[in-house]
Amino acid sequence: MGRLFGTDGVRGVAGRDLTARLAMDLAIAGAGVLSGAGAVAGLASSGVDVLRLGVLPTPGVAYLVKALDAD
């Protein structure tokens, strides 16, 4: 299968490396880590200003970081 995670997310060939099962497993794992507002609350309690963006493609994040002068 090779290396799945690149600098901007999961990488691979659709249908071979990137399967529906892999997508479901990643979503389940992500939901377990980021469920509810726990991640936001944890970051905020550490002094981080959090801006929830929702579902957004990577270029959108890059654009907003620059537009909002964010880190």
All heavy atoms as TSV, in Angstrom:
chain	resi	resn	atom	element	x	y	z
A	1	MET	N	N	0.825	-1.190	0.000
A	1	MET	CA	C	0.000	0.000	0.000
A	1	MET	C	C	0.865	1.249	0.000
A	1	MET	O	O	0.462	2.279	-0.515
A	1	MET	CB	C	-0.939	-0.014	1.193
A	1	MET	CG	C	-1.863	1.169	1.192
A	1	MET	SD	S	-3.017	1.311	2.556
A	1	MET	CE	C	-3.592	-0.292	2.828
A	2	GLY	N	N	2.041	1.193	0.593
A	2	GLY	CA	C	2.901	2.374	0.581
A	2	GLY	C	C	2.503	3.408	1.617
A	2	GLY	O	O	1.769	3.140	2.552
A	3	ARG	N	N	2.971	4.588	1.411
A	3	ARG	CA	C	2.737	5.700	2.333
A	3	ARG	C	C	1.397	6.362	2.025
A	3	ARG	O	O	1.142	6.775	0.908
A	3	ARG	CB	C	3.873	6.698	2.139
A	3	ARG	CG	C	3.880	7.785	3.145
A	3	ARG	CD	C	5.123	8.611	2.985
A	3	ARG	NE	N	4.725	9.983	3.246
A	3	ARG	CZ	C	5.295	11.035	2.749
A	3	ARG	NH1	N	6.306	10.903	1.944
A	3	ARG	NH2	N	4.869	12.224	3.038
A	4	LEU	N	N	0.527	6.466	3.016
A	4	LEU	CA	C	-0.805	7.031	2.810
A	4	LEU	C	C	-0.898	8.510	3.106
A	4	LEU	O	O	-1.673	9.221	2.483
A	4	LEU	CB	C	-1.832	6.311	3.692
A	4	LEU	CG	C	-2.310	4.962	3.213
A	4	LEU	CD1	C	-3.276	4.363	4.220
A	4	LEU	CD2	C	-2.973	5.073	1.862
A	5	PHE	N	N	-0.136	8.991	4.074
A	5	PHE	CA	C	-0.306	10.366	4.524
A	5	PHE	C	C	0.785	11.259	3.961
A	5	PHE	O	O	1.959	11.045	4.183
A	5	PHE	CB	C	-0.325	10.433	6.052
A	5	PHE	CG	C	-1.500	9.728	6.635
A	5	PHE	CD1	C	-1.413	8.410	7.029
A	5	PHE	CD2	C	-2.714	10.386	6.751
A	5	PHE	CE1	C	-2.517	7.752	7.548
A	5	PHE	CE2	C	-3.825	9.733	7.266
A	5	PHE	CZ	C	-3.722	8.412	7.665
A	6	GLY	N	N	0.377	12.289	3.219
A	6	GLY	CA	C	1.305	13.263	2.658
A	6	GLY	C	C	1.227	14.562	3.435
A	6	GLY	O	O	0.620	14.640	4.499
A	7	THR	N	N	1.801	15.607	2.879
A	7	THR	CA	C	1.825	16.893	3.573
A	7	THR	C	C	0.453	17.556	3.618
A	7	THR	O	O	0.196	18.384	4.478
A	7	THR	CB	C	2.816	17.853	2.885
A	7	THR	OG1	O	2.442	17.970	1.506
A	7	THR	CG2	C	4.236	17.344	2.988
A	8	ASP	N	N	-0.428	17.208	2.692
A	8	ASP	CA	C	-1.757	17.824	2.641
A	8	ASP	C	C	-2.882	16.818	2.818
A	8	ASP	O	O	-4.001	17.059	2.384
A	8	ASP	CB	C	-1.950	18.570	1.310
A	8	ASP	CG	C	-1.071	19.800	1.223
A	8	ASP	OD1	O	-0.892	20.452	2.257
A	8	ASP	OD2	O	-0.577	20.083	0.132
A	9	GLY	N	N	-2.603	15.684	3.410
A	9	GLY	CA	C	-3.674	14.717	3.641
A	9	GLY	C	C	-3.320	13.331	3.155
A	9	GLY	O	O	-2.161	12.987	2.963
A	10	VAL	N	N	-4.351	12.543	2.944
A	10	VAL	CA	C	-4.187	11.153	2.535
A	10	VAL	C	C	-3.888	11.107	1.042
A	10	VAL	O	O	-4.532	11.781	0.242
A	10	VAL	CB	C	-5.458	10.344	2.853
A	10	VAL	CG1	C	-5.297	8.899	2.437
A	10	VAL	CG2	C	-5.782	10.435	4.336
A	11	ARG	N	N	-2.924	10.304	0.665
A	11	ARG	CA	C	-2.503	10.190	-0.731
A	11	ARG	C	C	-2.579	8.738	-1.183
A	11	ARG	O	O	-2.348	7.823	-0.419
A	11	ARG	CB	C	-1.060	10.678	-0.900
A	11	ARG	CG	C	-0.890	12.135	-0.570
A	11	ARG	CD	C	-1.451	12.950	-1.713
A	11	ARG	NE	N	-1.191	14.354	-1.505
A	11	ARG	CZ	C	-2.140	15.253	-1.331
A	11	ARG	NH1	N	-3.397	14.888	-1.318
A	11	ARG	NH2	N	-1.849	16.506	-1.168
A	12	GLY	N	N	-2.872	8.540	-2.451
A	12	GLY	CA	C	-2.878	7.206	-3.025
A	12	GLY	C	C	-3.718	7.177	-4.277
A	12	GLY	O	O	-4.280	8.185	-4.703
A	13	VAL	N	N	-3.810	6.009	-4.860
A	13	VAL	CA	C	-4.583	5.814	-6.080
A	13	VAL	C	C	-6.003	5.399	-5.702
A	13	VAL	O	O	-6.198	4.429	-4.965
A	13	VAL	CB	C	-3.924	4.735	-6.969
A	13	VAL	CG1	C	-4.774	4.453	-8.198
A	13	VAL	CG2	C	-2.515	5.159	-7.361
A	14	ALA	N	N	-6.975	6.174	-6.208
A	14	ALA	CA	C	-8.383	5.877	-5.919
A	14	ALA	C	C	-8.731	4.484	-6.422
A	14	ALA	O	O	-8.365	4.096	-7.526
A	14	ALA	CB	C	-9.273	6.921	-6.588
A	15	GLY	N	N	-9.425	3.747	-5.575
A	15	GLY	CA	C	-9.835	2.396	-5.936
A	15	GLY	C	C	-8.800	1.347	-5.624
A	15	GLY	O	O	-9.125	0.167	-5.545
A	16	ARG	N	N	-7.549	1.734	-5.480
A	16	ARG	CA	C	-6.506	0.776	-5.115
A	16	ARG	C	C	-6.037	1.049	-3.690
A	16	ARG	O	O	-6.248	0.251	-2.797
A	16	ARG	CB	C	-5.329	0.855	-6.083
A	16	ARG	CG	C	-4.301	-0.248	-5.796
A	16	ARG	CD	C	-3.089	-0.157	-6.677
A	16	ARG	NE	N	-2.264	0.962	-6.193
A	16	ARG	CZ	C	-1.375	1.586	-6.930
A	16	ARG	NH1	N	-1.201	1.263	-8.195
A	16	ARG	NH2	N	-0.646	2.563	-6.413
A	17	ASP	N	N	-5.395	2.194	-3.462
A	17	ASP	CA	C	-4.935	2.569	-2.122
A	17	ASP	C	C	-6.064	3.221	-1.327
A	17	ASP	O	O	-6.201	2.994	-0.126
A	17	ASP	CB	C	-3.771	3.559	-2.205
A	17	ASP	CG	C	-2.599	3.028	-3.002
A	17	ASP	OD1	O	-2.278	1.839	-2.858
A	17	ASP	OD2	O	-2.013	3.810	-3.773
A	18	LEU	N	N	-6.821	4.065	-1.999
A	18	LEU	CA	C	-7.898	4.822	-1.353
A	18	LEU	C	C	-9.226	4.141	-1.637
A	18	LEU	O	O	-9.830	4.325	-2.686
A	18	LEU	CB	C	-7.913	6.263	-1.869
A	18	LEU	CG	C	-6.581	7.006	-1.772
A	18	LEU	CD1	C	-6.697	8.379	-2.376
A	18	LEU	CD2	C	-6.118	7.073	-0.331
A	19	THR	N	N	-9.663	3.358	-0.680
A	19	THR	CA	C	-10.895	2.596	-0.837
A	19	THR	C	C	-12.004	3.213	0.008
A	19	THR	O	O	-11.741	4.036	0.894
A	19	THR	CB	C	-10.683	1.144	-0.377
A	19	THR	OG1	O	-10.349	1.154	1.022
A	19	THR	CG2	C	-9.569	0.461	-1.167
A	20	ALA	N	N	-13.205	2.798	-0.265
A	20	ALA	CA	C	-14.341	3.260	0.540
A	20	ALA	C	C	-14.154	2.834	1.996
A	20	ALA	O	O	-14.484	3.584	2.921
A	20	ALA	CB	C	-15.642	2.700	-0.018
A	21	ARG	N	N	-13.621	1.654	2.205
A	21	ARG	CA	C	-13.390	1.159	3.575
A	21	ARG	C	C	-12.368	2.039	4.302
A	21	ARG	O	O	-12.542	2.369	5.484
A	21	ARG	CB	C	-12.915	-0.293	3.536
A	21	ARG	CG	C	-12.657	-0.891	4.891
A	21	ARG	CD	C	-13.921	-0.924	5.690
A	21	ARG	NE	N	-13.630	-1.082	7.097
A	21	ARG	CZ	C	-14.507	-1.475	7.984
A	21	ARG	NH1	N	-15.735	-1.745	7.619
A	21	ARG	NH2	N	-14.176	-1.591	9.233
A	22	LEU	N	N	-11.307	2.426	3.611
A	22	LEU	CA	C	-10.299	3.301	4.222
A	22	LEU	C	C	-10.920	4.639	4.585
A	22	LEU	O	O	-10.686	5.163	5.675
A	22	LEU	CB	C	-9.115	3.514	3.277
A	22	LEU	CG	C	-8.066	4.512	3.761
A	22	LEU	CD1	C	-7.392	4.036	5.043
A	22	LEU	CD2	C	-7.038	4.779	2.683
A	23	ALA	N	N	-11.723	5.200	3.694
A	23	ALA	CA	C	-12.384	6.478	3.970
A	23	ALA	C	C	-13.278	6.364	5.200
A	23	ALA	O	O	-13.298	7.260	6.052
A	23	ALA	CB	C	-13.197	6.921	2.761
A	24	MET	N	N	-14.011	5.270	5.302
A	24	MET	CA	C	-14.886	5.075	6.455
A	24	MET	C	C	-14.071	4.919	7.740
A	24	MET	O	O	-14.386	5.518	8.763
A	24	MET	CB	C	-15.782	3.858	6.251
A	24	MET	CG	C	-16.838	3.730	7.323
A	24	MET	SD	S	-18.112	2.545	6.923
A	24	MET	CE	C	-17.274	1.030	7.302
A	25	ASP	N	N	-12.999	4.147	7.676
A	25	ASP	CA	C	-12.153	3.957	8.860
A	25	ASP	C	C	-11.524	5.278	9.313
A	25	ASP	O	O	-11.457	5.568	10.511
A	25	ASP	CB	C	-11.057	2.935	8.576
A	25	ASP	CG	C	-11.589	1.511	8.477
A	25	ASP	OD1	O	-12.743	1.265	8.904
A	25	ASP	OD2	O	-10.848	0.651	7.959
A	26	LEU	N	N	-11.072	6.102	8.363
A	26	LEU	CA	C	-10.500	7.406	8.714
A	26	LEU	C	C	-11.548	8.328	9.323
A	26	LEU	O	O	-11.268	9.052	10.281
A	26	LEU	CB	C	-9.881	8.067	7.484
A	26	LEU	CG	C	-8.580	7.452	6.983
A	26	LEU	CD1	C	-8.184	8.061	5.643
A	26	LEU	CD2	C	-7.475	7.622	8.005
A	27	ALA	N	N	-12.759	8.295	8.769
A	27	ALA	CA	C	-13.834	9.127	9.314
A	27	ALA	C	C	-14.193	8.711	10.737
A	27	ALA	O	O	-14.405	9.561	11.608
A	27	ALA	CB	C	-15.063	9.045	8.416
A	28	ILE	N	N	-14.243	7.423	10.974
A	28	ILE	CA	C	-14.548	6.921	12.321
A	28	ILE	C	C	-13.458	7.329	13.303
A	28	ILE	O	O	-13.731	7.793	14.415
A	28	ILE	CB	C	-14.734	5.397	12.299
A	28	ILE	CG1	C	-16.029	5.043	11.553
A	28	ILE	CG2	C	-14.740	4.811	13.707
A	28	ILE	CD1	C	-16.173	3.567	11.227
A	29	ALA	N	N	-12.198	7.203	12.886
A	29	ALA	CA	C	-11.083	7.589	13.755
A	29	ALA	C	C	-11.110	9.087	14.033
A	29	ALA	O	O	-10.916	9.523	15.171
A	29	ALA	CB	C	-9.757	7.195	13.108
A	30	GLY	N	N	-11.356	9.874	12.992
A	30	GLY	CA	C	-11.427	11.324	13.172
A	30	GLY	C	C	-12.563	11.740	14.081
A	30	GLY	O	O	-12.411	12.620	14.926
A	31	ALA	N	N	-13.707	11.092	13.918
A	31	ALA	CA	C	-14.857	11.412	14.769
A	31	ALA	C	C	-14.548	11.110	16.230
A	31	ALA	O	O	-14.953	11.851	17.126
A	31	ALA	CB	C	-16.077	10.632	14.304
A	32	GLY	N	N	-13.829	10.032	16.461
A	32	GLY	CA	C	-13.467	9.684	17.836
A	32	GLY	C	C	-12.563	10.710	18.477
A	32	GLY	O	O	-12.675	11.009	19.665
A	33	VAL	N	N	-11.683	11.295	17.697
A	33	VAL	CA	C	-10.744	12.287	18.221
A	33	VAL	C	C	-11.381	13.661	18.319
A	33	VAL	O	O	-11.160	14.410	19.273
A	33	VAL	CB	C	-9.490	12.354	17.320
A	33	VAL	CG1	C	-8.581	13.496	17.722
A	33	VAL	CG2	C	-8.735	11.045	17.377
A	34	LEU	N	N	-12.182	14.022	17.327
A	34	LEU	CA	C	-12.698	15.386	17.239
A	34	LEU	C	C	-14.171	15.510	17.584
A	34	LEU	O	O	-14.786	16.527	17.286
A	34	LEU	CB	C	-12.477	15.919	15.813
A	34	LEU	CG	C	-11.032	15.955	15.357
A	34	LEU	CD1	C	-10.958	16.329	13.894
A	34	LEU	CD2	C	-10.217	16.909	16.205
A	35	SER	N	N	-14.739	14.499	18.203
A	35	SER	CA	C	-16.174	14.522	18.484
A	35	SER	C	C	-16.556	15.694	19.376
A	35	SER	O	O	-15.809	16.124	20.243
A	35	SER	CB	C	-16.610	13.214	19.129
A	35	SER	OG	O	-15.979	13.059	20.379
A	36	GLY	N	N	-17.745	16.208	19.103
A	36	GLY	CA	C	-18.250	17.329	19.898
A	36	GLY	C	C	-17.326	18.518	19.819
A	36	GLY	O	O	-16.719	18.792	18.801
A	37	ALA	N	N	-17.242	19.242	20.897
A	37	ALA	CA	C	-16.382	20.425	20.946
A	37	ALA	C	C	-15.143	20.166	21.783
A	37	ALA	O	O	-14.492	21.114	22.200
A	37	ALA	CB	C	-17.184	21.602	21.522
A	38	GLY	N	N	-14.844	18.898	22.026
A	38	GLY	CA	C	-13.706	18.564	22.888
A	38	GLY	C	C	-12.387	19.101	22.389
A	38	GLY	O	O	-11.599	19.653	23.157
A	39	ALA	N	N	-12.138	18.966	21.089
A	39	ALA	CA	C	-10.870	19.462	20.539
A	39	ALA	C	C	-10.802	20.981	20.630
A	39	ALA	O	O	-9.774	21.551	21.000
A	39	ALA	CB	C	-10.716	19.009	19.093
A	40	VAL	N	N	-11.902	21.646	20.325
A	40	VAL	CA	C	-11.960	23.107	20.399
A	40	VAL	C	C	-11.779	23.555	21.845
A	40	VAL	O	O	-11.006	24.479	22.126
A	40	VAL	CB	C	-13.289	23.637	19.827
A	40	VAL	CG1	C	-13.428	25.128	20.077
A	40	VAL	CG2	C	-13.376	23.339	18.338
A	41	ALA	N	N	-12.461	22.909	22.769
A	41	ALA	CA	C	-12.353	23.271	24.182
A	41	ALA	C	C	-10.934	23.072	24.696
A	41	ALA	O	O	-10.412	23.911	25.440
A	41	ALA	CB	C	-13.338	22.458	25.012
A	42	GLY	N	N	-10.307	21.976	24.281
A	42	GLY	CA	C	-8.938	21.715	24.717
A	42	GLY	C	C	-7.967	22.770	24.213
A	42	GLY	O	O	-7.110	23.249	24.955
A	43	LEU	N	N	-8.098	23.122	22.939
A	43	LEU	CA	C	-7.232	24.158	22.376
A	43	LEU	C	C	-7.490	25.511	23.032
A	43	LEU	O	O	-6.558	26.225	23.407
A	43	LEU	CB	C	-7.449	24.258	20.864
A	43	LEU	CG	C	-6.934	23.072	20.052
A	43	LEU	CD1	C	-7.510	23.110	18.643
A	43	LEU	CD2	C	-5.420	23.062	20.020
A	44	ALA	N	N	-8.756	25.864	23.195
A	44	ALA	CA	C	-9.106	27.148	23.804
A	44	ALA	C	C	-8.617	27.233	25.245
A	44	ALA	O	O	-8.154	28.287	25.690
A	44	ALA	CB	C	-10.612	27.377	23.727
A	45	SER	N	N	-8.703	26.128	25.968
A	45	SER	CA	C	-8.253	26.139	27.365
A	45	SER	C	C	-6.745	26.308	27.472
A	45	SER	O	O	-6.232	26.672	28.520
A	45	SER	CB	C	-8.692	24.867	28.086
A	45	SER	OG	O	-7.936	23.761	27.640
A	46	SER	N	N	-6.048	26.072	26.375
A	46	SER	CA	C	-4.593	26.264	26.342
A	46	SER	C	C	-4.205	27.634	25.821
A	46	SER	O	O	-3.033	27.902	25.566
A	46	SER	CB	C	-3.954	25.187	25.462
A	46	SER	OG	O	-4.195	23.914	26.005
A	47	GLY	N	N	-5.203	28.487	25.604
A	47	GLY	CA	C	-4.918	29.847	25.165
A	47	GLY	C	C	-4.932	30.049	23.658
A	47	GLY	O	O	-4.553	31.109	23.175
A	48	VAL	N	N	-5.370	29.039	22.911
A	48	VAL	CA	C	-5.415	29.151	21.456
A	48	VAL	C	C	-6.740	29.774	21.034
A	48	VAL	O	O	-7.797	29.392	21.530
A	48	VAL	CB	C	-5.267	27.751	20.816
A	48	VAL	CG1	C	-5.421	27.813	19.302
A	48	VAL	CG2	C	-3.932	27.123	21.199
A	49	ASP	N	N	-6.699	30.745	20.134
A	49	ASP	CA	C	-7.916	31.295	19.542
A	49	ASP	C	C	-8.334	30.353	18.421
A	49	ASP	O	O	-7.584	30.161	17.457
A	49	ASP	CB	C	-7.679	32.694	18.978
A	49	ASP	CG	C	-7.401	33.708	20.070
A	49	ASP	OD1	O	-8.002	33.580	21.161
A	49	ASP	OD2	O	-6.600	34.619	19.842
A	50	VAL	N	N	-9.507	29.771	18.525
A	50	VAL	CA	C	-9.964	28.749	17.588
A	50	VAL	C	C	-11.029	29.319	16.663
A	50	VAL	O	O	-11.966	29.975	17.112
A	50	VAL	CB	C	-10.541	27.533	18.350
A	50	VAL	CG1	C	-11.044	26.485	17.381
A	50	VAL	CG2	C	-9.498	26.950	19.292
A	51	LEU	N	N	-10.870	29.064	15.382
A	51	LEU	CA	C	-11.871	29.426	14.389
A	51	LEU	C	C	-12.317	28.137	13.714
A	51	LEU	O	O	-11.521	27.489	13.037
A	51	LEU	CB	C	-11.288	30.381	13.348
A	51	LEU	CG	C	-12.196	30.779	12.200
A	51	LEU	CD1	C	-13.426	31.523	12.730
A	51	LEU	CD2	C	-11.437	31.638	11.206
A	52	ARG	N	N	-13.572	27.754	13.934
A	52	ARG	CA	C	-14.097	26.529	13.327
A	52	ARG	C	C	-14.501	26.826	11.890
A	52	ARG	O	O	-15.326	27.685	11.631
A	52	ARG	CB	C	-15.273	26.006	14.127
A	52	ARG	CG	C	-14.853	25.550	15.529
A	52	ARG	CD	C	-15.983	24.978	16.284
A	52	ARG	NE	N	-16.367	23.724	15.645
A	52	ARG	CZ	C	-17.115	22.800	16.227
A	52	ARG	NH1	N	-17.575	23.001	17.430
A	52	ARG	NH2	N	-17.420	21.696	15.603
A	53	LEU	N	N	-13.920	26.096	10.964
A	53	LEU	CA	C	-14.160	26.334	9.553
A	53	LEU	C	C	-15.152	25.358	8.939
A	53	LEU	O	O	-15.644	25.596	7.850
A	53	LEU	CB	C	-12.841	26.225	8.775
A	53	LEU	CG	C	-11.742	27.195	9.185
A	53	LEU	CD1	C	-10.467	26.889	8.424
A	53	LEU	CD2	C	-12.184	28.626	8.959
A	54	GLY	N	N	-15.422	24.268	9.597
A	54	GLY	CA	C	-16.280	23.251	8.998
A	54	GLY	C	C	-15.516	22.489	7.934
A	54	GLY	O	O	-14.296	22.455	7.929
A	55	VAL	N	N	-16.225	21.889	7.010
A	55	VAL	CA	C	-15.598	21.132	5.932
A	55	VAL	C	C	-15.080	22.116	4.895
A	55	VAL	O	O	-15.828	22.962	4.405
A	55	VAL	CB	C	-16.600	20.147	5.296
A	55	VAL	CG1	C	-15.966	19.409	4.131
A	55	VAL	CG2	C	-17.114	19.168	6.340
A	56	LEU	N	N	-13.799	22.006	4.594
A	56	LEU	CA	C	-13.160	22.969	3.709
A	56	LEU	C	C	-11.989	22.284	3.012
A	56	LEU	O	O	-11.225	21.571	3.653
A	56	LEU	CB	C	-12.641	24.129	4.562
A	56	LEU	CG	C	-12.201	25.394	3.908
A	56	LEU	CD1	C	-13.381	26.117	3.262
A	56	LEU	CD2	C	-11.564	26.308	4.931
A	57	PRO	N	N	-11.805	22.503	1.710
A	57	PRO	CA	C	-10.642	21.917	1.040
A	57	PRO	C	C	-9.359	22.599	1.496
A	57	PRO	O	O	-9.367	23.754	1.937
A	57	PRO	CB	C	-10.907	22.176	-0.446
A	57	PRO	CG	C	-11.827	23.336	-0.472
A	57	PRO	CD	C	-12.644	23.257	0.796
A	58	THR	N	N	-8.250	21.905	1.367
A	58	THR	CA	C	-6.959	22.422	1.811
A	58	THR	C	C	-6.641	23.807	1.252
A	58	THR	O	O	-6.192	24.684	2.004
A	58	THR	CB	C	-5.841	21.421	1.465
A	58	THR	OG1	O	-6.136	20.177	2.111
A	58	THR	CG2	C	-4.481	21.914	1.924
A	59	PRO	N	N	-6.875	24.073	-0.048
A	59	PRO	CA	C	-6.583	25.430	-0.543
A	59	PRO	C	C	-7.413	26.509	0.156
A	59	PRO	O	O	-6.955	27.635	0.310
A	59	PRO	CB	C	-6.934	25.354	-2.036
A	59	PRO	CG	C	-6.794	23.915	-2.380
A	59	PRO	CD	C	-7.239	23.178	-1.151
A	60	GLY	N	N	-8.623	26.159	0.599
A	60	GLY	CA	C	-9.443	27.115	1.339
A	60	GLY	C	C	-8.822	27.465	2.672
A	60	GLY	O	O	-8.868	28.619	3.108
A	61	VAL	N	N	-8.242	26.483	3.322
A	61	VAL	CA	C	-7.561	26.735	4.593
A	61	VAL	C	C	-6.368	27.649	4.360
A	61	VAL	O	O	-6.169	28.626	5.084
A	61	VAL	CB	C	-7.112	25.413	5.256
A	61	VAL	CG1	C	-6.283	25.686	6.507
A	61	VAL	CG2	C	-8.301	24.535	5.579
A	62	ALA	N	N	-5.576	27.354	3.332
A	62	ALA	CA	C	-4.408	28.191	3.023
A	62	ALA	C	C	-4.832	29.628	2.739
A	62	ALA	O	O	-4.200	30.579	3.207
A	62	ALA	CB	C	-3.656	27.605	1.828
A	63	TYR	N	N	-5.902	29.800	1.991
A	63	TYR	CA	C	-6.399	31.136	1.681
A	63	TYR	C	C	-6.811	31.881	2.956
A	63	TYR	O	O	-6.445	33.043	3.154
A	63	TYR	CB	C	-7.588	31.059	0.721
A	63	TYR	CG	C	-8.285	32.384	0.561
A	63	TYR	CD1	C	-7.768	33.366	-0.278
A	63	TYR	CD2	C	-9.440	32.678	1.283
A	63	TYR	CE1	C	-8.395	34.596	-0.412
A	63	TYR	CE2	C	-10.062	33.897	1.155
A	63	TYR	CZ	C	-9.539	34.850	0.320
A	63	TYR	OH	O	-10.151	36.068	0.209
A	64	LEU	N	N	-7.581	31.205	3.818
A	64	LEU	CA	C	-8.067	31.858	5.028
A	64	LEU	C	C	-6.961	32.177	6.012
A	64	LEU	O	O	-7.014	33.184	6.708
A	64	LEU	CB	C	-9.149	31.010	5.696
A	64	LEU	CG	C	-10.478	31.003	4.955
A	64	LEU	CD1	C	-11.435	29.998	5.589
A	64	LEU	CD2	C	-11.090	32.389	4.941
A	65	VAL	N	N	-5.944	31.327	6.093
A	65	VAL	CA	C	-4.800	31.618	6.971
A	65	VAL	C	C	-4.183	32.948	6.576
A	65	VAL	O	O	-3.914	33.799	7.421
A	65	VAL	CB	C	-3.761	30.480	6.924
A	65	VAL	CG1	C	-2.447	30.914	7.548
A	65	VAL	CG2	C	-4.293	29.245	7.641
A	66	LYS	N	N	-3.996	33.155	5.280
A	66	LYS	CA	C	-3.415	34.408	4.814
A	66	LYS	C	C	-4.400	35.569	4.971
A	66	LYS	O	O	-4.048	36.641	5.481
A	66	LYS	CB	C	-2.987	34.293	3.362
A	66	LYS	CG	C	-2.277	35.510	2.843
A	66	LYS	CD	C	-1.751	35.310	1.445
A	66	LYS	CE	C	-1.014	36.569	0.982
A	66	LYS	NZ	N	-0.483	36.425	-0.357
A	67	ALA	N	N	-5.640	35.366	4.559
A	67	ALA	CA	C	-6.651	36.437	4.596
A	67	ALA	C	C	-6.941	36.901	6.023
A	67	ALA	O	O	-7.200	38.073	6.252
A	67	ALA	CB	C	-7.926	35.980	3.927
A	68	LEU	N	N	-6.882	35.982	6.978
A	68	LEU	CA	C	-7.201	36.308	8.370
A	68	LEU	C	C	-5.961	36.532	9.221
A	68	LEU	O	O	-6.053	36.708	10.425
A	68	LEU	CB	C	-8.059	35.193	8.979
A	68	LEU	CG	C	-9.404	34.937	8.292
A	68	LEU	CD1	C	-10.081	33.718	8.896
A	68	LEU	CD2	C	-10.295	36.172	8.404
A	69	ASP	N	N	-4.780	36.480	8.581
A	69	ASP	CA	C	-3.515	36.606	9.294
A	69	ASP	C	C	-3.449	35.637	10.463
A	69	ASP	O	O	-3.112	35.988	11.592
A	69	ASP	CB	C	-3.309	38.047	9.772
A	69	ASP	CG	C	-1.871	38.301	10.196
A	69	ASP	OD1	O	-0.966	37.629	9.658
A	69	ASP	OD2	O	-1.665	39.157	11.070
A	70	ALA	N	N	-3.797	34.391	10.157
A	70	ALA	CA	C	-3.839	33.349	11.189
A	70	ALA	C	C	-2.584	32.476	11.119
A	70	ALA	O	O	-1.780	32.581	10.198
A	70	ALA	CB	C	-5.085	32.488	10.977
A	71	ASP	N	N	-2.447	31.620	12.110
A	71	ASP	CA	C	-1.328	30.651	12.151
A	71	ASP	C	C	-1.851	29.283	11.764
A	71	ASP	O	O	-2.968	28.941	12.030
A	71	ASP	CB	C	-0.735	30.567	13.547
A	71	ASP	CG	C	-0.113	31.877	13.985
A	71	ASP	OD1	O	0.439	32.575	13.122
A	71	ASP	OD2	O	-0.176	32.191	15.174
